[in-house]
């Protein structure tokens, strides 16, 4: 399958994710069938998409004059059979209910052309154990993030039987859609982002249940600390600025030090201060590295203050 030649796609499920995923295909010039058994969901979707596009146009992400033709590329329908036969690529975005997903993929397997890639948006379910396909080599996960018409990342995860060309074609199609696909080596529950986000959520719920902090306090704390740093250094590179030796001492206070960290410390790779840690800084001095980081931090702080991001929405 040549992702550059796809002319029609199918999105199954017109809910929170599905309607905006269909919109992204249409923005790229790809005709798309948006299928849902619920007429009400389709009506709601076709009301939300113009509002999404208007917001994008406000920020120069979509030419306002093109909105009518983008909308014309989206065909809402309750007829899966007709839509499936002409789809070059399918995105499943139905509710996270195993039986529902199994039923959808069983139908798609029968209705779609043999070389049509079948992708799921799930991250919480192991679709490779749920879907029962005659051709499991064409099944893959392409996990989008809300709101899909804004967030660039898409986690692409193959199953044990997914064919390598399917992985390549899916990633290339996501690039064509203007997204940033990140291809994982294999399926792992929750992938990267939600795996980390789930750890944060557990800590948040504990603090709320124990009454240690209010929702407003927790969010303000994160916005005015991690919220400034994470877009610049992420969650891994930030340890290089803590110092891997310091991070090891902190970890030792809670239990054993992870072998990855212990080995780096033994090698003398302590982060920015040694120009090598989890990242390699190419021999630059600590002062150079910190100066580049701090300039980025200040730009981010200035921007967030300017848009009043520290206030609740």
Backbone as CSV, one residue per row, in Angstrom:
resi,resn,N_x,N_y,N_z,CA_x,CA_y,CA_z,C_x,C_y,C_z
1,UNK,0.831,-1.200,0.000,0.000,0.000,0.000,0.861,1.244,0.000
2,UNK,0.627,2.122,-0.927,1.349,3.384,-0.999,0.538,4.454,-0.269
3,UNK,1.016,4.913,0.892,0.247,5.895,1.676,0.048,7.224,0.954
4,UNK,0.899,7.513,-0.015,0.773,8.765,-0.758,-0.354,8.723,-1.778
5,UNK,-0.840,7.520,-2.067,-1.869,7.379,-3.098,-3.262,7.103,-2.522
6,UNK,-3.376,7.088,-1.202,-4.691,6.862,-0.590,-5.600,8.049,-0.889
7,UNK,-6.752,7.764,-1.401,-7.713,8.814,-1.752,-8.930,8.810,-0.842
8,UNK,-9.169,7.680,-0.180,-10.346,7.596,0.687,-10.019,6.784,1.944
9,UNK,-10.424,7.303,3.077,-10.213,6.628,4.355,-11.560,6.396,5.036
10,UNK,-11.527,5.567,6.059,-12.730,5.282,6.854,-12.383,5.433,8.323
11,UNK,-13.192,6.188,9.033,-13.076,6.292,10.489,-14.346,5.714,11.082
12,UNK,-14.189,4.712,11.946,-15.339,4.056,12.571,-15.455,4.556,14.008
13,UNK,-16.538,5.252,14.300,-16.741,5.857,15.609,-16.639,7.360,15.502
14,UNK,-17.749,8.059,15.792,-17.793,9.521,15.594,-17.765,10.278,16.912
15,UNK,-17.189,9.660,17.935,-17.186,10.283,19.258,-16.075,11.301,19.463
16,UNK,-15.583,11.369,20.699,-14.604,12.378,21.100,-13.391,12.393,20.182
17,UNK,-12.872,11.217,19.828,-11.688,11.139,18.987,-12.027,11.034,17.502
18,UNK,-12.996,10.187,17.186,-13.278,9.848,15.796,-13.610,11.019,14.901
19,UNK,-14.445,11.940,15.383,-14.857,13.039,14.511,-13.669,13.916,14.111
20,UNK,-12.740,14.149,15.070,-11.595,15.000,14.776,-10.530,14.268,13.964
21,UNK,-10.433,12.952,14.117,-9.521,12.166,13.282,-9.984,12.245,11.828
22,UNK,-11.293,12.087,11.623,-11.842,12.207,10.271,-11.542,13.590,9.698
23,UNK,-11.648,14.600,10.522,-11.363,15.976,10.100,-9.930,16.115,9.605
24,UNK,-8.970,15.485,10.298,-7.561,15.582,9.911,-7.335,14.961,8.533
25,UNK,-7.960,13.812,8.283,-7.860,13.200,6.954,-8.389,14.171,5.896
26,UNK,-9.538,14.761,6.179,-10.156,15.679,5.215,-9.297,16.913,4.991
27,UNK,-8.648,17.412,6.028,-7.762,18.570,5.891,-6.605,18.279,4.946
28,UNK,-6.216,17.014,4.892,-5.071,16.613,4.072,-5.472,16.364,2.626
29,UNK,-6.764,16.467,2.331,-7.231,16.240,0.972,-7.742,14.845,0.726
30,UNK,-7.858,14.052,1.793,-8.335,12.671,1.678,-9.824,12.623,1.998
31,UNK,-10.600,12.072,1.095,-12.030,11.887,1.365,-12.173,10.849,2.476
32,UNK,-13.145,11.046,3.354,-13.263,10.145,4.501,-14.719,9.864,4.822
33,UNK,-15.010,8.595,5.055,-16.316,8.184,5.563,-16.234,8.131,7.077
34,UNK,-17.136,8.814,7.739,-17.217,8.793,9.201,-18.454,7.981,9.560
35,UNK,-18.223,6.773,10.077,-19.323,5.833,10.304,-19.589,5.642,11.790
36,UNK,-20.857,5.691,12.144,-21.293,5.424,13.511,-22.719,4.912,13.435
37,UNK,-23.060,3.973,14.298,-24.422,3.441,14.308,-25.411,4.435,14.903
38,UNK,-24.887,5.397,15.659,-25.723,6.386,16.347,-25.839,7.650,15.493
39,UNK,-27.016,7.899,14.968,-27.256,9.100,14.151,-26.974,10.366,14.952
40,UNK,-27.289,10.315,16.246,-27.052,11.481,17.099,-25.571,11.805,17.206
41,UNK,-24.741,10.759,17.272,-23.292,10.972,17.345,-22.782,11.616,16.057
42,UNK,-23.335,11.202,14.929,-22.935,11.778,13.650,-23.360,13.245,13.540
43,UNK,-24.568,13.524,14.012,-25.062,14.910,13.992,-24.174,15.800,14.850
44,UNK,-23.839,15.305,16.040,-22.964,16.072,16.940,-21.591,16.264,16.301
45,UNK,-21.063,15.212,15.682,-19.740,15.284,15.057,-19.699,16.344,13.971
46,UNK,-20.751,16.363,13.140,-20.758,17.298,12.013,-21.041,18.732,12.458
47,UNK,-21.421,18.902,13.725,-21.541,20.252,14.292,-20.222,20.690,14.921
48,UNK,-19.467,19.722,15.463,-18.207,20.052,16.126,-17.085,20.330,15.128
49,UNK,-17.077,19.611,14.005,-15.973,19.749,13.053,-15.844,21.175,12.505
50,UNK,-16.933,21.837,12.090,-16.787,23.229,11.632,-16.224,24.153,12.709
51,UNK,-16.607,23.904,13.968,-16.078,24.722,15.066,-14.581,24.475,15.236
52,UNK,-14.164,23.211,15.124,-12.734,22.888,15.190,-11.963,23.619,14.093
53,UNK,-12.501,23.566,12.891,-11.834,24.184,11.742,-11.763,25.706,11.884
54,UNK,-12.805,26.281,12.439,-12.813,27.732,12.649,-11.709,28.141,13.628
55,UNK,-11.510,27.331,14.662,-10.452,27.614,15.627,-9.080,27.491,14.975
56,UNK,-8.895,26.442,14.156,-7.628,26.276,13.456,-7.371,27.440,12.498
57,UNK,-8.415,27.893,11.830,-8.285,29.028,10.905,-7.887,30.295,11.651
58,UNK,-8.398,30.444,12.857,-8.073,31.612,13.685,-6.577,31.704,13.950
59,UNK,-5.927,30.526,14.036,-4.492,30.486,14.319,-3.650,30.222,13.070
60,UNK,-4.277,30.337,11.911,-3.547,30.177,10.669,-3.151,28.768,10.327
61,UNK,-3.781,27.776,10.967,-3.450,26.369,10.713,-4.231,25.804,9.529
62,UNK,-5.327,26.439,9.213,-6.165,26.043,8.081,-6.638,27.317,7.391
63,UNK,-6.524,27.417,6.062,-7.074,28.601,5.376,-8.598,28.620,5.503
64,UNK,-9.132,29.696,6.008,-10.575,29.783,6.217,-11.369,29.510,4.955
65,UNK,-10.836,29.926,3.811,-11.550,29.746,2.542,-11.684,28.277,2.161
66,UNK,-10.841,27.413,2.766,-10.868,25.985,2.419,-11.820,25.166,3.290
67,UNK,-12.377,25.781,4.305,-13.236,25.029,5.224,-14.401,24.348,4.507
68,UNK,-15.126,25.004,3.615,-16.231,24.310,2.933,-15.789,23.060,2.179
69,UNK,-14.633,23.123,1.496,-14.197,21.943,0.742,-13.691,20.840,1.671
70,UNK,-13.135,21.212,2.820,-12.732,20.203,3.812,-13.963,19.463,4.319
71,UNK,-14.991,20.220,4.667,-16.234,19.607,5.151,-16.870,18.714,4.086
72,UNK,-16.746,19.117,2.831,-17.345,18.340,1.736,-16.674,16.985,1.562
73,UNK,-15.441,16.851,2.070,-14.740,15.569,1.951,-15.185,14.557,3.004
74,UNK,-15.955,15.000,4.009,-16.383,14.109,5.092,-17.805,13.637,4.829
75,UNK,-17.961,12.317,4.778,-19.276,11.749,4.495,-19.754,10.960,5.721
76,UNK,-20.663,11.535,6.537,-21.187,10.806,7.692,-22.145,9.710,7.236
77,UNK,-22.100,8.574,7.917,-22.932,7.455,7.474,-23.095,6.431,8.594
78,UNK,-24.175,5.680,8.523,-24.365,4.530,9.411,-24.134,3.222,8.654
79,UNK,-23.728,3.322,7.397,-23.573,2.162,6.520,-22.106,1.740,6.452
80,UNK,-21.692,0.861,7.345,-20.305,0.414,7.382,-19.938,-0.385,6.136
81,UNK,-20.825,-1.208,5.667,-20.534,-2.084,4.529,-20.128,-1.298,3.292
82,UNK,-20.884,-0.266,2.970,-20.573,0.532,1.783,-19.264,1.296,1.954
83,UNK,-19.059,1.875,3.120,-17.855,2.671,3.365,-16.599,1.800,3.354
84,UNK,-16.694,0.606,3.916,-15.515,-0.256,4.063,-14.956,-0.716,2.723
85,UNK,-15.809,-0.918,1.747,-15.358,-1.466,0.471,-14.491,-0.497,-0.326
86,UNK,-14.575,0.798,-0.034,-13.800,1.780,-0.806,-12.676,2.415,-0.001
87,UNK,-12.452,1.962,1.220,-11.450,2.583,2.088,-10.052,2.060,1.804
88,UNK,-9.103,2.974,1.678,-7.709,2.585,1.531,-7.010,2.421,2.870
89,UNK,-7.600,3.021,3.914,-7.052,2.938,5.268,-8.208,3.100,6.233
90,UNK,-8.209,2.297,7.301,-9.300,2.352,8.281,-8.760,2.701,9.663
91,UNK,-9.406,3.664,10.331,-9.117,3.986,11.731,-10.326,3.624,12.569
92,UNK,-10.148,2.718,13.501,-11.222,2.359,14.439,-11.099,3.223,15.678
93,UNK,-12.202,3.885,16.054,-12.201,4.761,17.232,-13.504,4.599,18.002
94,UNK,-13.968,3.358,18.155,-15.194,3.111,18.908,-14.858,3.042,20.391
95,UNK,-15.876,2.892,21.227,-15.682,2.895,22.679,-14.747,1.765,23.113
96,UNK,-14.089,1.980,24.261,-13.109,1.010,24.754,-13.796,-0.190,25.409
97,UNK,-14.586,-0.870,24.630,-15.301,-2.072,25.071,-14.844,-3.215,24.167
98,UNK,-14.196,-4.234,24.723,-13.637,-5.306,23.898,-14.618,-5.930,22.913
99,UNK,-15.846,-6.205,23.361,-16.815,-6.843,22.465,-17.149,-5.949,21.269
100,UNK,-17.252,-4.648,21.518,-17.561,-3.709,20.431,-16.435,-3.687,19.403
101,UNK,-15.207,-3.634,19.891,-14.068,-3.602,18.979,-13.949,-4.914,18.205
102,UNK,-14.178,-6.013,18.882,-14.102,-7.315,18.214,-15.111,-7.409,17.083
103,UNK,-16.316,-6.918,17.327,-17.363,-6.950,16.305,-17.005,-6.061,15.117
104,UNK,-16.484,-4.878,15.397,-16.111,-3.959,14.322,-15.024,-4.564,13.443
105,UNK,-13.998,-5.116,14.057,-12.894,-5.667,13.269,-13.291,-6.931,12.511
106,UNK,-14.198,-7.705,13.068,-14.687,-8.877,12.344,-15.386,-8.445,11.058
107,UNK,-16.182,-7.395,11.158,-16.867,-6.879,9.973,-15.881,-6.275,8.975
108,UNK,-14.937,-5.499,9.474,-13.958,-4.865,8.594,-13.129,-5.907,7.850
109,UNK,-12.777,-6.984,8.553,-11.979,-8.040,7.946,-12.683,-8.668,6.749
110,UNK,-14.001,-8.742,6.844,-14.790,-9.325,5.755,-15.068,-8.318,4.644
111,UNK,-15.248,-7.051,5.011,-15.719,-6.045,4.053,-14.616,-5.321,3.293
112,UNK,-13.468,-5.102,3.934,-12.414,-4.288,3.318,-11.622,-5.079,2.285
113,UNK,-10.985,-4.331,1.391,-10.098,-4.953,0.410,-8.930,-5.624,1.134
114,UNK,-8.347,-6.664,0.545,-7.305,-7.434,1.223,-6.088,-6.637,1.677
115,UNK,-5.753,-5.560,0.939,-4.558,-4.803,1.312,-4.860,-3.560,2.141
116,UNK,-6.102,-3.400,2.576,-6.465,-2.249,3.412,-5.929,-2.443,4.827
117,UNK,-5.198,-1.454,5.324,-4.672,-1.509,6.690,-5.792,-1.201,7.668
118,UNK,-5.870,-1.996,8.730,-6.880,-1.804,9.773,-6.171,-1.333,11.039
119,UNK,-6.408,-0.079,11.430,-5.727,0.515,12.578,-6.718,0.805,13.696
120,UNK,-6.254,0.603,14.915,-7.072,0.921,16.095,-6.470,2.105,16.820
121,UNK,-7.318,2.925,17.421,-6.869,4.075,18.194,-6.656,3.740,19.669
122,UNK,-6.879,2.504,20.070,-6.817,2.155,21.487,-5.404,2.190,22.043
123,UNK,-5.290,2.445,23.338,-4.024,2.229,24.037,-4.258,1.410,25.297
124,UNK,-5.501,1.364,25.749,-5.805,0.670,27.000,-6.086,-0.815,26.804
125,UNK,-6.445,-1.203,25.576,-6.776,-2.605,25.304,-5.749,-3.203,24.344
126,UNK,-5.497,-4.486,24.507,-4.607,-5.184,23.579,-5.437,-5.654,22.398
127,UNK,-5.509,-4.814,21.388,-6.358,-5.099,20.233,-5.899,-6.352,19.499
128,UNK,-4.634,-6.708,19.650,-4.093,-7.860,18.939,-4.591,-9.182,19.533
129,UNK,-5.104,-9.120,20.768,-5.731,-10.300,21.370,-7.244,-10.272,21.203
130,UNK,-7.780,-9.090,20.943,-9.236,-8.935,20.839,-9.737,-9.195,19.425
131,UNK,-9.080,-8.566,18.443,-9.528,-8.693,17.052,-9.164,-10.071,16.502
132,UNK,-10.110,-10.672,15.836,-9.874,-11.990,15.238,-9.977,-11.837,13.722
133,UNK,-8.821,-11.731,13.104,-8.764,-11.460,11.681,-8.214,-12.643,10.900
134,UNK,-8.677,-12.773,9.675,-8.105,-13.780,8.785,-6.707,-13.367,8.356
135,UNK,-6.487,-12.040,8.317,-5.190,-11.501,7.932,-4.661,-10.578,9.035
136,UNK,-4.179,-11.137,10.142,-3.715,-10.319,11.275,-2.499,-9.472,10.947
137,UNK,-1.829,-9.763,9.830,-0.646,-8.991,9.456,-0.984,-7.558,9.070
138,UNK,-2.267,-7.251,8.836,-2.633,-5.885,8.455,-3.189,-5.070,9.626
139,UNK,-3.164,-5.636,10.818,-3.684,-4.953,12.010,-2.565,-4.197,12.717
140,UNK,-2.849,-2.955,13.102,-1.851,-2.115,13.777,-2.573,-1.121,14.683
141,UNK,-1.848,-0.543,15.616,-2.387,0.540,16.440,-1.793,1.859,15.972
142,UNK,-2.644,2.856,15.802,-2.209,4.237,15.565,-2.946,5.062,16.616
143,UNK,-2.276,5.301,17.731,-2.910,5.926,18.896,-2.759,7.441,18.872
144,UNK,-3.890,8.129,18.689,-3.931,9.589,18.637,-4.175,10.154,20.043
145,UNK,-3.975,11.462,20.168,-4.178,12.141,21.451,-5.171,13.288,21.297
146,UNK,-5.995,13.467,22.304,-7.013,14.512,22.274,-6.390,15.883,22.571
147,UNK,-6.818,16.900,21.815,-7.684,16.835,20.634,-6.887,16.449,19.385
148,UNK,-7.359,15.464,18.619,-6.584,14.925,17.500,-6.222,15.933,16.421
149,UNK,-7.027,16.991,16.280,-6.736,17.982,15.243,-5.673,18.994,15.667
150,UNK,-5.166,18.837,16.902,-4.142,19.754,17.394,-2.861,19.025,17.821
151,UNK,-2.988,17.966,18.611,-1.810,17.275,19.157,-1.075,16.513,18.056
152,UNK,0.236,16.761,17.886,0.968,16.149,16.768,1.258,14.658,16.913
153,UNK,1.486,14.185,18.152,1.985,12.818,18.338,0.962,11.741,17.991
154,UNK,1.447,10.690,17.337,0.677,9.461,17.157,1.608,8.289,17.469
155,UNK,1.230,7.463,18.436,2.016,6.282,18.780,1.592,5.133,17.863
156,UNK,2.530,4.628,17.079,2.266,3.531,16.155,2.865,2.258,16.752
157,UNK,2.012,1.259,16.974,2.479,0.038,17.626,2.054,-1.198,16.841
158,UNK,3.017,-2.020,16.438,2.674,-3.260,15.746,2.348,-4.379,16.721
159,UNK,1.605,-5.356,16.245,1.353,-6.550,17.013,2.342,-7.627,16.619
160,UNK,2.255,-8.799,17.247,3.213,-9.870,16.959,3.172,-10.374,15.521
161,UNK,2.055,-10.159,14.831,1.938,-10.637,13.448,1.845,-9.505,12.421
162,UNK,1.953,-8.251,12.879,1.863,-7.121,11.948,3.031,-7.147,10.966
163,UNK,2.719,-7.016,9.690,3.762,-7.031,8.660,4.560,-5.732,8.685
164,UNK,5.896,-5.782,8.560,6.726,-4.569,8.554,6.270,-3.513,7.548
165,UNK,5.853,-3.893,6.310,5.387,-2.851,5.379,4.151,-2.104,5.883
166,UNK,3.340,-2.774,6.710,2.158,-2.131,7.286,2.584,-1.057,8.289
167,UNK,3.621,-1.369,9.068,4.152,-0.387,10.028,4.694,0.832,9.290
168,UNK,5.490,0.580,8.266,6.092,1.668,7.485,5.029,2.528,6.815
169,UNK,4.062,1.870,6.189,3.012,2.610,5.482,2.172,3.442,6.437
170,UNK,1.872,2.892,7.615,1.068,3.632,8.602,1.816,4.873,9.071
171,UNK,3.099,4.712,9.388,3.900,5.860,9.831,3.985,6.919,8.737
172,UNK,4.166,6.490,7.506,4.255,7.445,6.395,2.926,8.167,6.170
173,UNK,1.830,7.450,6.342,0.527,8.103,6.195,0.316,9.137,7.295
174,UNK,0.721,8.828,8.522,0.591,9.789,9.611,1.440,11.034,9.323
175,UNK,2.613,10.841,8.734,3.440,11.980,8.302,2.683,12.809,7.274
176,UNK,2.063,12.132,6.334,1.297,12.833,5.300,0.187,13.666,5.926
177,UNK,-0.378,13.197,7.021,-1.446,13.924,7.713,-0.911,15.097,8.531
178,UNK,0.416,15.269,8.531,1.010,16.368,9.287,1.291,16.017,10.729
179,UNK,1.266,14.732,11.052,1.486,14.292,12.425,2.929,13.856,12.644
180,UNK,3.265,13.564,13.908,4.602,13.080,14.261,4.474,11.660,14.804
181,UNK,4.551,10.667,13.921,4.418,9.290,14.383,5.660,8.821,15.124
182,UNK,5.440,8.106,16.206,6.520,7.501,16.964,6.272,5.993,16.923
183,UNK,7.161,5.261,16.266,6.956,3.829,16.065,7.597,3.045,17.206
184,UNK,6.784,2.319,17.946,7.274,1.474,19.024,7.735,0.130,18.461
185,UNK,8.628,-0.527,19.166,9.120,-1.832,18.718,8.027,-2.893,18.801
186,UNK,7.144,-2.732,19.787,6.104,-3.728,20.009,4.991,-3.106,20.837
187,UNK,3.889,-3.826,20.949,2.783,-3.378,21.784,3.158,-3.531,23.258
188,UNK,2.975,-2.470,24.033,3.045,-2.548,25.495,1.813,-1.813,26.028
189,UNK,1.185,-2.305,27.082,-0.026,-1.654,27.591,0.196,-0.175,27.890
190,UNK,-0.679,0.665,27.353,-0.683,2.125,27.558,0.425,2.847,26.799
191,UNK,1.317,2.117,26.129,2.386,2.720,25.339,3.250,3.652,26.184
192,UNK,3.695,4.776,25.595,4.613,5.662,26.330,3.855,6.703,27.153
193,UNK,3.066,7.517,26.483,2.472,8.689,27.141,1.491,8.297,28.238
194,UNK,0.555,7.408,27.923,-0.435,7.040,28.929,0.173,6.229,30.066
195,UNK,1.253,5.516,29.777,1.946,4.785,30.845,2.494,5.770,31.880
196,UNK,3.083,6.862,31.388,3.591,7.899,32.291,2.436,8.673,32.919
197,UNK,1.444,8.993,32.101,0.297,9.760,32.584,-0.473,9.001,33.659
198,UNK,-0.530,7.675,33.537,-1.223,6.864,34.549,-0.521,6.938,35.901
199,UNK,0.824,7.004,35.868,1.565,7.153,37.119,1.262,8.495,37.776
200,UNK,1.167,9.539,36.975,0.806,10.861,37.501,-0.600,10.825,38.091
201,UNK,-1.512,10.183,37.370,-2.909,10.134,37.828,-3.028,9.448,39.186
202,UNK,-2.273,8.366,39.371,-2.329,7.660,40.670,-1.887,8.577,41.806
203,UNK,-0.835,9.362,41.572,-0.349,10.285,42.596,-1.374,11.385,42.875
204,UNK,-2.013,11.880,41.812,-3.021,12.938,41.970,-4.200,12.446,42.799
205,UNK,-4.718,11.258,42.467,-5.876,10.745,43.197,-5.539,10.478,44.664
206,UNK,-4.315,10.031,44.921,-3.903,9.804,46.316,-3.912,11.117,47.091
207,UNK,-3.362,12.176,46.492,-3.319,13.474,47.181,-4.717,14.021,47.434
208,UNK,-5.605,13.842,46.459,-6.981,14.334,46.632,-7.725,13.529,47.683
209,UNK,-7.574,12.208,47.644,-8.278,11.352,48.608,-7.794,11.588,50.038
210,UNK,-6.487,11.865,50.176,-5.929,12.103,51.506,-6.140,13.545,51.977
211,UNK,-6.586,14.396,51.055,-6.795,15.790,51.416,-5.515,16.578,51.591
212,UNK,-4.436,16.108,50.955,-3.142,16.770,51.102,-3.060,18.073,50.308
213,UNK,-3.852,18.180,49.273,-3.842,19.393,48.449,-5.156,19.485,47.690
214,UNK,-5.525,20.697,47.300,-6.752,20.892,46.521,-6.441,20.699,45.030
215,UNK,-7.472,20.489,44.198,-7.235,20.400,42.753,-6.497,21.627,42.222
216,UNK,-6.888,22.805,42.706,-6.267,24.038,42.236,-4.780,24.103,42.624
217,UNK,-4.461,23.649,43.818,-3.067,23.669,44.259,-2.206,22.716,43.433
218,UNK,-2.737,21.536,43.189,-1.986,20.543,42.417,-1.703,21.057,41.009
219,UNK,-2.740,21.583,40.360,-2.546,22.056,38.987,-1.614,23.264,38.919
220,UNK,-1.738,24.173,39.865,-0.847,25.336,39.872,0.596,24.896,40.093
221,UNK,0.800,23.925,40.974,2.149,23.422,41.241,2.777,22.839,39.980
222,UNK,2.007,22.058,39.245,2.532,21.430,38.026,2.736,22.459,36.918
223,UNK,1.761,23.343,36.736,1.879,24.349,35.663,3.098,25.244,35.841
224,UNK,3.387,25.610,37.098,4.470,26.569,37.348,5.814,25.894,37.614
225,UNK,5.914,24.600,37.354,7.194,23.896,37.502,7.395,22.968,36.298
226,UNK,6.820,21.788,36.365,6.961,20.831,35.262,6.402,21.382,33.961
227,UNK,5.347,22.184,34.060,4.722,22.732,32.871,5.651,23.618,32.056
228,UNK,6.618,24.210,32.711,7.606,25.041,32.021,8.743,24.169,31.484
229,UNK,9.139,23.173,32.263,10.314,22.369,31.931,10.051,21.265,30.916
230,UNK,8.944,20.563,31.054,8.720,19.371,30.236,8.736,19.616,28.726
231,UNK,8.168,20.711,28.219,8.236,20.923,26.769,9.661,21.098,26.250
232,UNK,10.585,21.426,27.148,11.969,21.672,26.742,12.840,20.433,26.938
233,UNK,12.714,19.772,28.096,13.614,18.653,28.411,12.901,17.318,28.593
234,UNK,11.597,17.291,28.450,10.893,16.017,28.589,11.021,15.436,29.988
235,UNK,10.816,14.118,30.097,10.896,13.470,31.407,12.189,12.686,31.581
236,UNK,12.917,12.441,30.486,14.178,11.707,30.577,15.356,12.670,30.669
237,UNK,15.429,13.615,29.725,16.566,14.530,29.714,16.630,15.377,30.976
238,UNK,15.497,15.584,31.605,15.509,16.391,32.835,16.401,15.781,33.912
239,UNK,16.562,14.435,33.889,17.427,13.774,34.876,18.884,14.154,34.653
240,UNK,19.257,14.426,33.405,20.628,14.871,33.125,20.942,16.188,33.815
241,UNK,19.920,16.992,34.048,20.135,18.279,34.698,20.070,18.157,36.225
242,UNK,19.394,17.142,36.699,19.445,16.835,38.134,20.832,16.310,38.477
243,UNK,21.375,15.525,37.540,22.642,14.821,37.774,22.321,13.365,38.046
244,UNK,22.903,12.469,37.253,22.557,11.056,37.422,23.057,10.497,38.753
245,UNK,24.141,11.057,39.272,24.619,10.630,40.592,23.631,11.043,41.679
246,UNK,23.100,12.249,41.555,22.102,12.727,42.525,20.819,11.899,42.397
247,UNK,20.415,11.636,41.148,19.211,10.834,40.921,19.363,9.447,41.521
248,UNK,20.570,8.876,41.430,20.824,7.549,42.007,20.721,7.590,43.527
249,UNK,21.247,8.640,44.128,21.152,8.782,45.596,19.703,8.898,46.040
250,UNK,18.915,9.662,45.279,17.494,9.823,45.605,16.777,8.485,45.487
251,UNK,17.053,7.755,44.403,16.407,6.464,44.181,16.804,5.466,45.267
252,UNK,18.053,5.531,45.702,18.549,4.622,46.739,17.790,4.809,48.046
253,UNK,17.296,6.014,48.273,16.523,6.272,49.490,15.180,5.567,49.514
254,UNK,14.701,5.169,48.310,13.413,4.479,48.216,13.566,2.977,47.994
255,UNK,14.774,2.551,47.585,14.972,1.138,47.268,16.170,0.975,46.350
256,UNK,16.208,-0.109,45.586,17.346,-0.341,44.699,17.389,0.646,43.534
257,UNK,18.608,0.920,43.074,18.799,1.813,41.935,18.649,0.998,40.652
258,UNK,17.900,1.535,39.692,17.706,0.830,38.432,19.052,0.616,37.732
259,UNK,19.276,-0.556,37.154,20.560,-0.856,36.517,20.968,0.148,35.437
260,UNK,20.007,0.683,34.701,20.327,1.668,33.662,21.039,2.870,34.270
261,UNK,20.501,3.365,35.371,21.079,4.535,36.041,22.409,4.188,36.707
262,UNK,22.462,3.038,37.353,23.670,2.619,38.070,24.861,2.488,37.118
263,UNK,24.621,1.927,35.941,25.690,1.732,34.970,26.229,3.067,34.457
264,UNK,25.334,4.021,34.223,25.761,5.343,33.757,26.653,6.019,34.801
265,UNK,26.273,5.909,36.059,27.052,6.538,37.128,28.429,5.883,37.228
266,UNK,28.482,4.564,37.115,29.760,3.854,37.156,30.690,4.290,36.034
267,UNK,30.108,4.608,34.877,30.896,5.047,33.724,31.326,6.503,33.830
268,UNK,30.781,7.197,34.827,31.104,8.607,34.989,30.287,9.525,34.113
269,UNK,29.203,8.986,33.545,28.295,9.789,32.717,27.188,10.326,33.614
270,UNK,27.381,11.539,34.091,26.503,12.071,35.141,25.504,13.102,34.640
271,UNK,25.505,13.371,33.339,24.549,14.332,32.801,25.231,15.549,32.226
272,UNK,24.564,16.687,32.308,25.080,17.926,31.705,26.457,18.299,32.245
273,UNK,26.694,18.011,33.501,27.967,18.436,34.108,29.178,17.654,33.580
274,UNK,28.935,16.500,32.942,30.029,15.745,32.324,29.868,15.664,30.806
275,UNK,28.909,16.412,30.276,28.600,16.463,28.842,28.104,15.128,28.288
276,UNK,27.753,14.228,29.180,27.176,12.962,28.744,26.446,12.320,29.908
277,UNK,25.249,11.869,29.627,24.456,11.177,30.639,23.519,10.236,29.906
278,UNK,22.226,10.449,30.077,21.255,9.716,29.272,21.271,10.256,27.841
279,UNK,21.671,11.514,27.685,21.902,12.151,26.388,23.398,12.425,26.239
280,UNK,23.849,12.529,24.990,25.241,12.888,24.709,25.257,14.342,24.207
281,UNK,25.985,15.193,24.893,25.991,16.623,24.589,27.184,17.045,23.722
282,UNK,27.858,16.061,23.139,28.882,16.345,22.137,30.069,17.143,22.617
283,UNK,30.435,16.981,23.893,31.624,17.656,24.401,31.431,19.104,24.784
284,UNK,30.201,19.604,24.693,29.948,20.992,25.092,30.158,21.158,26.598
285,UNK,30.528,22.365,26.999,30.731,22.634,28.422,29.383,22.684,29.151
286,UNK,29.450,22.485,30.467,28.228,22.557,31.274,27.569,23.929,31.129
287,UNK,28.390,24.985,31.101,27.855,26.349,30.987,27.094,26.529,29.675
288,UNK,27.641,25.978,28.581,26.972,26.085,27.279,25.626,25.368,27.297
289,UNK,25.636,24.171,27.854,24.415,23.357,27.883,23.338,24.045,28.720
290,UNK,23.728,24.521,29.904,22.767,25.165,30.796,22.243,26.473,30.211
291,UNK,23.092,27.188,29.524,22.664,28.452,28.932,21.604,28.219,27.856
292,UNK,21.817,27.194,27.012,20.826,26.886,25.981,19.505,26.479,26.624
293,UNK,19.578,25.627,27.676,18.352,25.217,28.378,17.622,26.408,28.966
294,UNK,18.372,27.280,29.647,17.746,28.401,30.345,17.098,29.394,29.393
295,UNK,17.707,29.593,28.239,17.078,30.470,27.252,15.723,29.908,26.811
296,UNK,15.686,28.585,26.613,14.437,27.935,26.228,13.401,28.038,27.343
297,UNK,13.845,27.830,28.575,12.935,27.956,29.716,12.337,29.365,29.794
298,UNK,13.170,30.366,29.615,12.694,31.744,29.725,11.712,32.098,28.611
299,UNK,11.967,31.588,27.413,11.018,31.799,26.319,9.679,31.149,26.645
300,UNK,9.733,29.930,27.199,8.505,29.232,27.558,7.769,29.956,28.671
301,UNK,8.501,30.394,29.703,7.887,31.116,30.815,7.227,32.402,30.331
302,UNK,7.935,33.124,29.493,7.396,34.374,28.961,6.108,34.133,28.172
303,UNK,6.103,33.071,27.366,4.911,32.743,26.574,3.743,32.350,27.484
304,UNK,4.003,31.470,28.450,2.923,30.992,29.324,2.342,32.134,30.153
305,UNK,3.208,33.022,30.631,2.708,34.189,31.371,1.889,35.087,30.453
306,UNK,2.339,35.209,29.221,1.652,36.084,28.276,0.246,35.626,27.927
307,UNK,0.019,34.317,27.899,-1.318,33.799,27.591,-2.114,33.451,28.853
308,UNK,-1.567,33.832,30.016,-2.210,33.589,31.324,-2.499,32.101,31.529
309,UNK,-1.518,31.279,31.156,-1.693,29.832,31.233,-1.748,29.302,32.667
310,UNK,-1.265,30.083,33.617,-1.265,29.605,35.001,-2.608,29.786,35.687
311,UNK,-3.528,30.487,35.019,-4.887,30.631,35.547,-5.734,29.453,35.067
312,UNK,-6.705,28.994,35.842,-7.586,27.919,35.382,-8.367,28.316,34.129
313,UNK,-8.637,27.376,33.265,-9.445,27.654,32.065,-10.890,27.886,32.480
